[in-house]
Amino acid sequence: MSTQPNNPCTHEQTSLEVSFFDTEAALRLVVEGTSAVTGESFFQSLVHYLACALNVRYALITQCLEHPSRRVETLAFWQGDSFGKNFSYSTINTPCKGVLEGQECYYPNRVQQLFPCDIDLAELNAVAYLGVPVVSSAGSVLGHLVIMHDQPLKSEPIGLSIMKIFAVRAAAEMERQAVMERLLHDSLHDSLTGLPNRTYFIGRLTEVCNEQKHCSKQPFAVLFLDLDRFKIINDSLGHAAGNLLLIKVSQRLSSCLRAGDTVARLSGDEFAILLENTESYTQVLAIVRQLQKSFTTAFQLEQRSVHVGVSIGIVFQSPTLRNPTDYLQNADLAMYQAKRQGGGEYRVFNEQMHAQAINRLNQEAALRQAIDTGELQLHYQPIFSLLNKQLSGFEALLRWWCPIQQRYIPPTEFIPLAEETGLIIPLGWWVIQTACYQLRTWQTRFGCPDLKMNINVSNLQFEQDNLIEKVLGILNSTGAEPKNIRFELTETMMMVKPEKIAVIMQELRLQGVQFHLDDFGQGFSSLSLLHELPIDALKIDRSFVSRMTTDKTAKAIVKTTMALADSLEIDSIAEGIETPEQVEHLHNLKCRFGQGYLIAPPMPSQAMASWIESYSPMQNSPS
């Protein structure tokens, strides 16, 4: 240490001449020297003015590095005419050991002879030693305050009272600094995993970007990671299990990285990694593959093993990227592309991804405008009996006519967008209300009170806490009877929070609402759920129906689905029927209901009303 406190005085010449016995003057000197400083400067000022006030050559203050206090580190060390470098040392076989055990240790002479193994005493030519413990407000020893001299101290240490006073002051400063360090650490680290957080990561990335501008260093790369299937695990096993998984994921990520790399938890199940001093493109990809390989091993969550994958977006250092936010945003875009490939993949950012992101933002804005201006509408496709072609009901299908593009936007484009943005929730309520109102209108107009309406429900909407109350409120306001409403759920929905879904379904089922399992065979439902949940019908996916007359496997799947429905004593409905041959096959397999272009395509309400009027088998439909 070369920096000295303000108004320095030395052992050889002091600004205030005092003797060891002039306690009041000595105390005033130390108080004035330390009153206006904190932090590292406080400890420097303390030992400097303490040595001056007590007219000794050495003064130092330490903090404990371990418990019990076998090793300490100096916070400041005054050695006669300058500050020495801070250092750590063992307290075994030294006078410090007794001090750190809570004692006041005073050796006015021959301290080296008393502690012959203390080489520091010999190097300093110390003869006399006085040490007091620095004790916290809770009573634990934090370190010690020491003065030493190269001459004997012949009198009783009246300066001991000064040492005690400033040991208390030093303890308060140590505790204050510890609190500040803890607050700073907490502000820059994730409380759950202990990893650096977004603020820390952006700060470190900013430093790296600035270093690259001013000196030539090896390039770096930024990774954006998102866990695959985390929401399903978190929802099905609970938040405690989800938190434990995040902790184990953070540990596994850290174990895969090199010294000097930074991994941070940004939020939820999103992580970021800064790879510094990368040698090549190949090296970065090797690290990424190692990260993904580590996820092939299951995570042990108490008594359960779970598998979770990770999707990774990669951005390499580029002169076109000006700030950390650009790197994170682009890595996020690349990660999203990896996620769209089904998960467990990685993608390297390119400009095409940026263009796609801009296009997606434009689509979101267009969708919001379409909702506000009424561009979305419901089309209805008839569901009919395969036995006698009588009309049973309809499926309400959401359609978007874009006047700017002069075309219908496919549902596969805007439904996922609506789900990602949360727009599917208000849109879903509009669909239910409109479909129920339309059903009641047609029942009255055509004198068919038993017509049914199938309505697709998003998993986000089904998770709403007020779902039951809102559904019953819509049914009451539109006049639609619960027994004529059939909500279509997907297999994926049933796998997420099955207990909560079961409760909701049972309560609505008591009111008369029915449930159909849509696109059966495309997902991965547990067959036990079909027994536990009140499912009224299985809808056979169109991909199997369209191939059943030419593909033995598809026909076998259809046949198996029919047998399953029959064993459960529920209906089966075939989707996508386009040919009489398909109808014949389905009829032979005893499939009761179907829908498809063979009978009618989805149509707007007015066109559907005209079709109903002209459809000859129109009678009171079977249930």
C-alpha positions as a printed NumPy array, in Angstrom:
array([[  0.   ,   0.   ,   0.   ],
       [  1.446,   3.353,  -0.978],
       [ -1.606,   5.551,  -0.42 ],
       [ -1.65 ,   7.233,   2.985],
       [ -4.519,   8.914,   4.815],
       [ -4.882,  12.674,   4.803],
       [ -2.653,  14.661,   7.219],
       [ -0.104,  11.854,   7.539],
       [  2.188,  11.614,  10.484],
       [  5.056,   9.189,  10.865],
       [  6.628,   7.381,  13.751],
       [  9.714,   9.554,  13.475],
       [  7.826,  12.88 ,  13.4  ],
       [  4.2  ,  13.457,  14.427],
       [  1.993,  16.524,  14.108],
       [  0.841,  16.006,  17.67 ],
       [  3.48 ,  14.91 ,  20.181],
       [  1.95 ,  12.49 ,  22.677],
       [  3.264,   9.93 ,  25.046],
       [  1.932,   6.421,  25.566],
       [  0.375,   7.616,  28.825],
       [ -1.48 ,  10.659,  27.473],
       [ -4.69 ,   8.744,  26.894],
       [ -6.949,  11.727,  26.192],
       [ -4.661,  13.227,  23.546],
       [ -4.081,   9.832,  21.962],
       [ -7.791,   9.147,  21.809],
       [ -8.43 ,  12.566,  20.25 ],
       [ -5.788,  11.896,  17.581],
       [ -7.308,   8.563,  16.567],
       [-10.859,   9.947,  16.603],
       [ -9.938,  12.907,  14.409],
       [ -7.987,  10.673,  12.049],
       [-10.806,   8.173,  11.482],
       [-14.022,  10.146,  11.924],
       [-14.538,  11.087,   8.278],
       [-13.6  ,   7.83 ,   6.53 ],
       [-15.223,   4.464,   5.86 ],
       [-14.426,   1.329,   3.93 ],
       [-10.808,   0.448,   3.224],
       [ -9.709,   3.98 ,   4.086],
       [-11.127,   3.588,   7.587],
       [ -8.909,   0.605,   8.349],
       [ -5.841,   2.35 ,   6.935],
       [ -6.524,   5.489,   8.945],
       [ -7.177,   3.481,  12.082],
       [ -3.882,   1.58 ,  12.12 ],
       [ -1.902,   4.648,  11.014],
       [ -3.221,   7.007,  13.671],
       [ -3.258,   4.266,  16.281],
       [  0.475,   3.726,  15.785],
       [  1.075,   7.484,  15.963],
       [ -1.096,   7.995,  19.035],
       [  0.435,   5.139,  20.983],
       [  3.932,   5.877,  19.699],
       [  4.619,   2.352,  18.396],
       [  6.157,   1.2  ,  15.14 ],
       [  3.561,  -1.307,  13.885],
       [ -0.217,  -1.502,  13.843],
       [ -2.483,  -3.825,  11.925],
       [ -6.051,  -5.037,  11.735],
       [ -7.177,  -8.411,  10.405],
       [-10.312, -10.31 ,   9.508],
       [-10.851, -14.04 ,   9.953],
       [-10.815, -16.149,   6.806],
       [-12.247, -19.314,   8.341],
       [-13.955, -20.675,  11.412],
       [-12.474, -21.538,  13.81 ],
       [-10.084, -18.654,  13.256],
       [ -6.917, -20.447,  12.212],
       [ -6.154, -18.071,   9.385],
       [ -6.547, -14.309,   9.049],
       [ -5.921, -11.628,   6.44 ],
       [ -4.76 ,  -8.076,   7.115],
       [ -7.126,  -5.268,   6.118],
       [ -4.459,  -2.621,   6.767],
       [ -0.86 ,  -2.772,   8.036],
       [  1.183,   0.248,   9.133],
       [  4.879,  -0.55 ,   9.363],
       [  6.563,   2.567,  10.68 ],
       [  6.706,   4.834,   7.673],
       [  4.387,   3.312,   5.053],
       [  1.612,   0.817,   4.516],
       [  2.667,  -2.752,   3.901],
       [  0.933,  -5.029,   1.429],
       [ -1.984,  -6.951,   2.862],
       [ -1.305, -10.646,   3.418],
       [ -2.819, -13.695,   5.048],
       [ -1.213, -15.949,   7.626],
       [ -1.88 , -18.798,  10.031],
       [ -2.46 , -17.892,  13.662],
       [ -1.156, -21.215,  14.989],
       [  1.838, -20.75 ,  17.34 ],
       [  1.422, -16.962,  17.281],
       [  0.153, -14.474,  19.888],
       [ -2.771, -13.84 ,  17.532],
       [ -4.251, -17.242,  18.387],
       [ -5.137, -16.158,  21.924],
       [ -6.609, -12.873,  20.712],
       [ -8.833, -14.631,  18.213],
       [-10.06 , -16.866,  20.992],
       [-11.471, -13.706,  22.603],
       [ -8.608, -12.747,  24.909],
       [ -6.686,  -9.497,  25.287],
       [ -3.017, -10.37 ,  24.877],
       [ -0.282,  -8.074,  26.178],
       [  3.395,  -8.962,  25.938],
       [  5.47 ,  -5.893,  26.942],
       [  8.805,  -7.62 ,  26.199],
       [ 10.452, -10.722,  24.727],
       [  7.476, -11.649,  22.553],
       [  9.735, -13.456,  20.068],
       [ 11.073, -15.712,  22.806],
       [  7.533, -16.531,  23.873],
       [  6.518, -17.4  ,  20.28 ],
       [  9.656, -18.69 ,  18.567],
       [  7.729, -20.218,  15.668],
       [  6.19 , -16.882,  14.591],
       [  8.519, -15.88 ,  11.747],
       [  6.624, -12.617,  11.16 ],
       [  7.628, -11.37 ,  14.615],
       [ 11.254, -12.068,  13.778],
       [ 11.086, -10.342,  10.403],
       [  9.572,  -7.241,  12.027],
       [ 12.042,  -7.401,  14.925],
       [  9.045,  -7.092,  17.225],
       [  9.734,  -6.95 ,  20.933],
       [  6.368,  -5.901,  22.402],
       [  2.818,  -6.963,  21.366],
       [ -0.686,  -5.836,  22.316],
       [ -3.77 ,  -7.36 ,  20.647],
       [ -7.52 ,  -7.129,  21.208],
       [-10.256,  -9.109,  19.46 ],
       [-12.683,  -7.431,  17.042],
       [-16.038,  -8.831,  18.123],
       [-19.342,  -8.591,  16.224],
       [-22.623,  -7.402,  17.724],
       [-23.61 , -11.069,  17.932],
       [-20.494, -11.963,  19.94 ],
       [-18.427, -13.732,  17.266],
       [-14.784, -12.833,  16.653],
       [-14.358, -11.119,  13.276],
       [-10.622, -10.452,  13.517],
       [ -8.197,  -8.587,  15.719],
       [ -6.515,  -5.207,  16.22 ],
       [ -2.789,  -5.273,  17.024],
       [  0.037,  -2.887,  17.868],
       [  3.684,  -3.961,  18.032],
       [  6.904,  -2.159,  18.813],
       [ 10.625,  -2.796,  18.333],
       [ 11.301,  -1.668,  21.901],
       [  9.891,  -2.92 ,  25.195],
       [  6.729,  -1.313,  26.543],
       [  7.664,  -0.752,  30.181],
       [  4.324,   0.407,  31.508],
       [  0.905,  -1.111,  31.815],
       [ -0.948,  -0.574,  28.515],
       [ -3.162,   2.395,  29.277],
       [ -3.67 ,   2.517,  25.492],
       [ -5.599,  -0.719,  25.827],
       [ -8.769,   1.318,  26.403],
       [ -8.198,   3.099,  23.095],
       [ -7.653,  -0.252,  21.382],
       [-10.923,  -1.572,  22.801],
       [-12.877,   1.498,  21.712],
       [-11.653,   1.242,  18.141],
       [-12.013,  -2.526,  18.033],
       [-15.741,  -1.888,  18.551],
       [-15.678,   0.776,  15.834],
       [-13.798,  -1.596,  13.517],
       [-16.351,  -4.372,  14.162],
       [-19.189,  -2.015,  13.24 ],
       [-17.413,  -1.077,   9.999],
       [-16.756,  -4.732,   9.157],
       [-20.416,  -5.585,   9.709],
       [-21.526,  -2.578,   7.671],
       [-19.286,  -3.614,   4.805],
       [-20.503,  -7.206,   5.042],
       [-24.112,  -6.001,   4.772],
       [-23.262,  -3.797,   1.788],
       [-21.408,  -6.647,   0.087],
       [-24.343,  -8.98 ,   0.72 ],
       [-26.805,  -6.431,  -0.678],
       [-24.596,  -5.899,  -3.711],
       [-24.247,  -9.642,  -4.182],
       [-28.001, -10.171,  -3.86 ],
       [-28.703,  -7.406,  -6.369],
       [-26.464,  -9.134,  -8.909],
       [-27.34 , -12.776,  -8.241],
       [-30.385, -14.983,  -8.511],
       [-31.751, -15.855,  -5.079],
       [-32.837, -19.375,  -6.106],
       [-29.818, -20.739,  -7.986],
       [-27.079, -18.413,  -6.757],
       [-26.089, -17.713, -10.356],
       [-25.428, -14.191, -11.625],
       [-28.642, -12.496, -12.753],
       [-29.523, -10.439, -15.827],
       [-28.057,  -7.235, -14.356],
       [-24.726,  -8.908, -13.636],
       [-24.651, -10.595, -17.041],
       [-25.341,  -7.389, -18.95 ],
       [-22.713,  -5.589, -16.893],
       [-20.096,  -8.221, -17.634],
       [-21.039,  -8.327, -21.312],
       [-20.747,  -4.532, -21.428],
       [-17.208,  -4.77 , -20.036],
       [-16.262,  -7.384, -22.626],
       [-17.71 ,  -5.302, -25.472],
       [-15.786,  -2.235, -24.296],
       [-12.572,  -4.234, -23.995],
       [-12.953,  -5.393, -27.575],
       [-13.225,  -1.796, -28.748],
       [ -9.967,  -0.727, -27.092],
       [ -7.73 ,  -3.747, -27.45 ],
       [ -7.45 ,  -6.805, -29.627],
       [ -8.664,  -9.851, -27.729],
       [ -9.916, -13.26 , -28.737],
       [-13.571, -13.127, -29.767],
       [-16.499, -14.084, -27.545],
       [-19.912, -15.665, -27.999],
       [-23.268, -15.318, -26.236],
       [-25.64 , -18.247, -25.703],
       [-29.328, -17.95 , -24.819],
       [-30.82 , -21.12 , -23.311],
       [-34.413, -22.123, -22.629],
       [-35.501, -25.406, -21.063],
       [-37.798, -27.689, -23.054],
       [-40.92 , -29.023, -21.302],
       [-40.174, -27.081, -18.114],
       [-43.723, -25.729, -17.867],
       [-45.177, -29.237, -18.04 ],
       [-42.867, -30.439, -15.27 ],
       [-43.486, -27.346, -13.145],
       [-47.258, -27.555, -13.569],
       [-47.547, -31.305, -13.043],
       [-45.043, -31.777, -10.19 ],
       [-45.428, -28.378,  -8.515],
       [-43.315, -25.258,  -8.037],
       [-41.075, -26.857,  -5.41 ],
       [-40.029, -29.536,  -7.888],
       [-39.651, -26.878, -10.586],
       [-37.372, -24.819,  -8.341],
       [-35.288, -27.87 ,  -7.477],
       [-34.946, -28.615, -11.189],
       [-33.734, -25.071, -11.873],
       [-31.113, -25.42 ,  -9.138],
       [-29.849, -28.693, -10.58 ],
       [-29.862, -27.277, -14.112],
       [-27.769, -24.315, -12.985],
       [-25.26 , -26.674, -11.367],
       [-25.049, -28.817, -14.48 ],
       [-24.57 , -25.809, -16.761],
       [-21.8  , -24.469, -14.53 ],
       [-20.005, -27.825, -14.552],
       [-19.812, -27.799, -18.365],
       [-18.115, -24.409, -18.695],
       [-14.513, -23.28 , -18.642],
       [-12.975, -21.074, -15.984],
       [-13.743, -17.468, -16.899],
       [-17.039, -18.197, -18.647],
       [-20.198, -16.693, -17.15 ],
       [-23.573, -18.41 , -16.8  ],
       [-26.559, -16.407, -15.559],
       [-30.209, -17.073, -14.895],
       [-32.165, -14.374, -16.703],
       [-35.697, -15.272, -15.586],
       [-37.923, -18.326, -15.247],
       [-36.237, -21.166, -17.132],
       [-34.102, -18.862, -19.288],
       [-30.322, -18.804, -18.933],
       [-27.491, -16.978, -20.698],
       [-23.838, -17.894, -21.09 ],
       [-20.913, -15.645, -22.029],
       [-18.034, -17.581, -23.564],
       [-14.926, -15.388, -23.477],
       [-11.669, -15.83 , -25.377],
       [-13.085, -18.361, -27.805],
       [-10.522, -19.795, -30.166],
       [-12.862, -20.673, -33.019],
       [-16.39 , -21.226, -34.242],
       [-15.77 , -24.947, -33.816],
       [-14.812, -24.553, -30.159],
       [-18.066, -22.743, -29.365],
       [-20.149, -25.418, -31.075],
       [-18.239, -28.104, -29.181],
       [-19.172, -26.416, -25.888],
       [-22.797, -26.133, -27.012],
       [-22.927, -29.817, -27.906],
       [-21.411, -30.68 , -24.543],
       [-24.104, -28.623, -22.822],
       [-26.846, -30.431, -24.706],
       [-25.237, -33.817, -24.106],
       [-25.249, -33.153, -20.367],
       [-29.043, -32.894, -20.505],
       [-29.417, -36.467, -21.778],
       [-28.913, -37.616, -18.181],
       [-32.087, -37.426, -16.099],
       [-32.415, -34.987, -13.22 ],
       [-33.218, -36.554,  -9.882],
       [-35.971, -34.622,  -8.092],
       [-36.263, -36.352,  -4.714],
       [-37.921, -39.685,  -5.568],
       [-38.599, -38.891,  -9.234],
       [-36.347, -38.808, -12.294],
       [-37.253, -36.305, -15.   ],
       [-35.787, -35.532, -18.389],
       [-35.662, -32.01 , -19.724],
       [-33.957, -30.724, -22.853],
       [-32.504, -27.337, -23.682],
       [-32.816, -25.145, -26.777],
       [-29.853, -22.846, -27.422],
       [-29.404, -19.713, -29.512],
       [-25.868, -18.597, -30.384],
       [-24.51 , -15.173, -31.323],
       [-20.86 , -14.653, -32.214],
       [-19.033, -11.388, -31.667],
       [-19.787,  -8.967, -34.479],
       [-18.805,  -5.335, -35.176],
       [-22.417,  -4.669, -36.22 ],
       [-23.669,  -5.341, -32.692],
       [-23.186,  -2.271, -30.529],
       [-24.453,  -3.189, -27.086],
       [-25.237,  -6.195, -24.852],
       [-28.961,  -5.904, -25.475],
       [-28.395,  -6.588, -29.178],
       [-26.474,  -9.751, -28.353],
       [-29.164, -11.04 , -25.972],
       [-32.027, -10.201, -28.325],
       [-30.377, -11.911, -31.266],
       [-29.416, -14.945, -29.203],
       [-33.04 , -15.095, -28.031],
       [-34.227, -15.052, -31.646],
       [-31.867, -17.886, -32.51 ],
       [-33.067, -19.841, -29.482],
       [-36.665, -19.368, -30.575],
       [-35.823, -20.855, -33.966],
       [-34.206, -23.82 , -32.218],
       [-37.318, -24.206, -30.073],
       [-39.535, -24.255, -33.16 ],
       [-37.569, -27.238, -34.46 ],
       [-38.983, -29.284, -31.624],
       [-36.521, -28.54 , -28.842],
       [-33.149, -29.981, -27.959],
       [-31.546, -28.081, -30.835],
       [-29.247, -25.086, -31.28 ],
       [-29.251, -22.372, -33.915],
       [-26.702, -19.703, -34.802],
       [-28.152, -16.235, -35.329],
       [-28.318, -14.795, -38.84 ],
       [-29.975, -11.731, -40.345],
       [-32.84 , -13.773, -41.737],
       [-33.913, -14.495, -38.172],
       [-34.054, -10.769, -37.496],
       [-36.26 , -10.259, -40.541],
       [-38.523, -13.072, -39.342],
       [-38.766, -11.45 , -35.919],
       [-39.81 ,  -8.142, -37.464],
       [-42.377,  -9.985, -39.533],
       [-43.681, -11.675, -36.393],
       [-44.057,  -8.329, -34.641],
       [-45.995,  -7.088, -37.651],
       [-48.203, -10.196, -37.521],
       [-48.919,  -9.611, -33.855],
       [-49.9  ,  -6.005, -34.547],
       [-52.079,  -7.148, -37.437],
       [-53.755,  -9.776, -35.245],
       [-54.522,  -7.221, -32.546],
       [-56.017,  -4.924, -35.17 ],
       [-57.999,  -7.814, -36.665],
       [-59.551,  -8.537, -33.268],
       [-60.398,  -4.867, -32.748],
       [-61.893,  -4.424, -36.22 ],
       [-63.814,  -7.711, -36.337],
       [-61.797,  -9.372, -39.104],
       [-61.926, -12.699, -37.261],
       [-65.082, -14.724, -37.667],
       [-66.411, -18.171, -36.957],
       [-67.013, -20.755, -39.641],
       [-69.044, -23.86 , -38.904],
       [-68.584, -27.397, -40.209],
       [-71.42 , -29.913, -39.836],
       [-71.009, -33.079, -37.821],
       [-73.348, -35.81 , -39.057],
       [-74.405, -39.363, -38.322],
       [-72.608, -41.94 , -40.478],
       [-75.598, -44.234, -40.048],
       [-78.328, -42.055, -41.565],
       [-76.545, -38.794, -42.577],
       [-78.676, -36.814, -40.136],
       [-77.158, -33.553, -38.88 ],
       [-75.889, -33.868, -35.325],
       [-74.263, -30.507, -34.819],
       [-71.338, -28.289, -35.778],
       [-67.755, -27.547, -34.967],
       [-66.991, -23.838, -34.588],
       [-63.724, -22.973, -36.344],
       [-61.978, -19.62 , -36.058],
       [-61.029, -17.952, -39.354],
       [-59.202, -14.717, -40.19 ],
       [-59.927, -12.907, -43.424],
       [-57.218, -10.316, -44.047],
       [-58.535,  -7.503, -46.275],
       [-55.005,  -6.231, -46.978],
       [-53.731,  -9.586, -48.222],
       [-57.154, -10.53 , -49.614],
       [-56.892, -14.053, -48.245],
       [-57.675, -16.188, -45.246],
       [-54.751, -16.433, -42.842],
       [-54.365, -20.136, -41.932],
       [-55.156, -20.965, -38.282],
       [-51.755, -22.668, -38.055],
       [-50.236, -19.184, -38.414],
       [-52.357, -17.044, -36.108],
       [-53.53 , -19.475, -33.401],
       [-49.964, -20.138, -32.085],
       [-49.323, -16.391, -32.244],
       [-52.493, -15.705, -30.274],
       [-51.444, -18.268, -27.654],
       [-47.933, -16.838, -27.314],
       [-49.212, -13.285, -26.886],
       [-52.095, -14.192, -24.565],
       [-54.636, -12.882, -27.071],
       [-56.15 , -16.357, -27.192],
       [-57.85 , -15.767, -23.817],
       [-60.144, -12.829, -24.761],
       [-60.471, -14.326, -28.235],
       [-61.519, -17.657, -26.726],
       [-64.305, -16.076, -24.689],
       [-65.584, -14.354, -27.815],
       [-65.569, -17.693, -29.66 ],
       [-67.549, -19.462, -26.908],
       [-70.116, -16.673, -26.655],
       [-70.544, -16.327, -30.439],
       [-70.814, -20.087, -30.991],
       [-73.372, -20.499, -28.182],
       [-75.459, -17.616, -29.511],
       [-75.312, -19.066, -33.037],
       [-76.333, -22.511, -31.826],
       [-79.362, -21.123, -30.011],
       [-80.328, -19.133, -33.103],
       [-80.233, -22.198, -35.368],
       [-82.037, -24.401, -32.843],
       [-84.889, -21.921, -32.758],
       [-84.91 , -21.12 , -36.48 ],
       [-84.896, -24.728, -37.673],
       [-86.836, -26.277, -34.812],
       [-83.976, -28.589, -33.826],
       [-83.418, -28.208, -30.071],
       [-80.946, -31.133, -29.971],
       [-78.322, -29.624, -32.289],
       [-74.878, -29.605, -30.697],
       [-71.958, -27.173, -30.906],
       [-68.33 , -28.286, -30.613],
       [-65.984, -25.528, -29.446],
       [-62.189, -25.754, -29.282],
       [-60.699, -24.508, -26.015],
       [-57.076, -23.4  , -25.613],
       [-55.052, -24.771, -22.715],
       [-54.316, -21.175, -21.628],
       [-58.029, -20.46 , -21.437],
       [-58.72 , -23.714, -19.618],
       [-56.228, -22.685, -16.924],
       [-58.164, -19.513, -16.067],
       [-59.336, -19.529, -12.46 ],
       [-62.784, -18.17 , -13.358],
       [-63.402, -20.606, -16.225],
       [-66.436, -22.372, -14.738],
       [-68.184, -19.161, -13.684],
       [-67.571, -17.534, -17.072],
       [-68.749, -20.537, -19.074],
       [-71.95 , -20.836, -17.049],
       [-72.471, -17.088, -17.371],
       [-72.182, -17.273, -21.177],
       [-74.565, -20.223, -21.346],
       [-77.087, -18.366, -19.223],
       [-76.852, -15.129, -21.233],
       [-77.104, -16.837, -24.652],
       [-79.775, -19.359, -23.665],
       [-77.648, -22.301, -24.83 ],
       [-78.196, -25.464, -22.803],
       [-75.047, -27.051, -21.291],
       [-76.021, -30.5  , -22.65 ],
       [-75.663, -29.166, -26.204],
       [-72.147, -27.768, -25.73 ],
       [-69.073, -29.933, -26.347],
       [-65.652, -28.554, -25.545],
       [-62.845, -30.034, -27.604],
       [-59.59 , -30.532, -25.709],
       [-56.23 , -31.761, -26.984],
       [-54.166, -34.613, -25.588],
       [-51.391, -32.186, -24.629],
       [-53.813, -30.186, -22.486],
       [-54.719, -33.263, -20.469],
       [-51.062, -33.954, -19.697],
       [-50.598, -30.522, -18.087],
       [-52.084, -30.16 , -14.595],
       [-54.327, -33.247, -14.99 ],
       [-55.65 , -32.932, -11.43 ],
       [-56.802, -29.328, -11.956],
       [-58.279, -30.147, -15.367],
       [-60.124, -33.117, -13.9  ],
       [-61.79 , -30.902, -11.276],
       [-62.879, -28.338, -13.87 ],
       [-64.178, -31.008, -16.236],
       [-66.099, -32.795, -13.495],
       [-67.795, -29.589, -12.345],
       [-68.809, -28.596, -15.879],
       [-69.852, -32.203, -16.583],
       [-72.257, -32.017, -13.645],
       [-73.871, -29.061, -15.4  ],
       [-74.24 , -31.129, -18.595],
       [-71.304, -29.864, -20.667],
       [-69.58 , -32.632, -22.674],
       [-65.914, -33.053, -23.613],
       [-64.371, -34.441, -26.792],
       [-60.717, -35.384, -27.136],
       [-59.502, -33.77 , -30.363],
       [-56.945, -35.19 , -32.846],
       [-56.705, -38.456, -30.946],
       [-53.608, -40.454, -31.896],
       [-51.404, -37.431, -32.595],
       [-50.369, -36.844, -28.972],
       [-49.073, -38.935, -26.105],
       [-51.988, -39.258, -23.702],
       [-51.819, -41.714, -20.864],
       [-54.682, -44.16 , -21.343],
       [-55.343, -43.968, -17.612],
       [-56.43 , -40.36 , -18.099],
       [-59.226, -41.529, -20.386],
       [-60.623, -43.5  , -17.48 ],
       [-60.152, -40.686, -14.976],
       [-61.481, -37.771, -17.033],
       [-65.094, -37.397, -18.241],
       [-64.404, -37.769, -21.979],
       [-67.551, -38.249, -24.092],
       [-65.971, -38.852, -27.51 ],
       [-62.664, -39.41 , -29.294],
       [-62.106, -37.445, -32.497],
       [-59.986, -39.436, -34.948],
       [-57.382, -37.22 , -36.585],
       [-57.877, -36.476, -40.273],
       [-54.355, -37.683, -41.119],
       [-55.426, -41.27 , -40.298],
       [-58.863, -40.995, -41.912],
       [-57.438, -39.694, -45.2  ],
       [-55.055, -42.694, -45.493],
       [-57.182, -45.454, -44.065],
       [-58.312, -46.841, -47.458],
       [-54.751, -47.166, -48.761],
       [-52.571, -47.467, -45.651],
       [-52.917, -50.538, -43.417],
       [-51.233, -48.809, -40.5  ],
       [-53.625, -45.856, -40.653],
       [-56.602, -48.202, -40.871],
       [-55.301, -50.159, -37.885],
       [-54.987, -46.969, -35.843],
       [-58.549, -45.977, -36.742],
       [-59.812, -49.453, -35.866],
       [-57.942, -49.44 , -32.538],
       [-59.319, -46.03 , -31.671],
       [-62.858, -47.251, -32.396],
       [-62.328, -50.276, -30.173],
       [-60.964, -48.076, -27.394],
       [-63.937, -45.728, -27.613],
       [-66.32 , -48.688, -27.611],
       [-64.677, -50.207, -24.537],
       [-64.975, -46.877, -22.743],
       [-68.612, -46.602, -23.904],
       [-67.998, -43.239, -25.562],
       [-68.525, -42.004, -29.115],
       [-65.989, -41.719, -31.918],
       [-65.986, -38.948, -34.518],
       [-63.919, -39.138, -37.714],
       [-62.506, -35.883, -39.045],
       [-61.563, -35.034, -42.628],
       [-63.94 , -37.389, -44.48 ],
       [-63.646, -36.693, -48.205],
       [-64.732, -39.85 , -50.074],
       [-67.649, -42.343, -49.965],
       [-65.063, -45.132, -49.509],
       [-63.927, -43.576, -46.267],
       [-67.546, -43.387, -45.101],
       [-68.042, -47.056, -45.911],
       [-64.91 , -48.108, -44.026],
       [-65.866, -46.001, -41.011],
       [-69.41 , -47.335, -41.047],
       [-68.149, -50.903, -41.153],
       [-65.964, -50.108, -38.147],
       [-69.088, -48.79 , -36.374],
       [-67.907, -45.179, -36.167],
       [-71.03 , -43.184, -35.295],
       [-70.201, -39.632, -36.408],
       [-68.048, -37.802, -38.915],
       [-67.291, -34.474, -40.507],
       [-65.489, -33.46 , -43.669],
       [-65.688, -31.93 , -47.09 ],
       [-67.695, -34.88 , -48.416],
       [-70.723, -33.431, -46.638],
       [-69.73 , -29.766, -46.276],
       [-66.686, -27.566, -45.723],
       [-66.537, -25.011, -42.896],
       [-68.741, -22.038, -43.811],
       [-69.675, -18.62 , -42.36 ],
       [-72.939, -18.486, -40.435],
       [-75.133, -17.176, -43.288],
       [-73.801, -19.722, -45.771],
       [-74.215, -22.478, -43.214],
       [-77.806, -21.422, -42.578],
       [-78.541, -21.745, -46.303],
       [-76.845, -25.143, -46.365],
       [-78.951, -26.333, -43.433],
       [-82.122, -25.32 , -45.231],
       [-81.138, -27.281, -48.346],
       [-79.733, -30.362, -46.62 ],
       [-82.32 , -33.106, -47.231],
       [-81.548, -35.489, -44.322],
       [-82.185, -32.601, -41.926],
       [-84.25 , -33.867, -38.988],
       [-84.053, -33.768, -35.247],
       [-80.54 , -35.054, -34.796],
       [-79.508, -38.033, -32.74 ],
       [-77.473, -37.271, -29.665]])
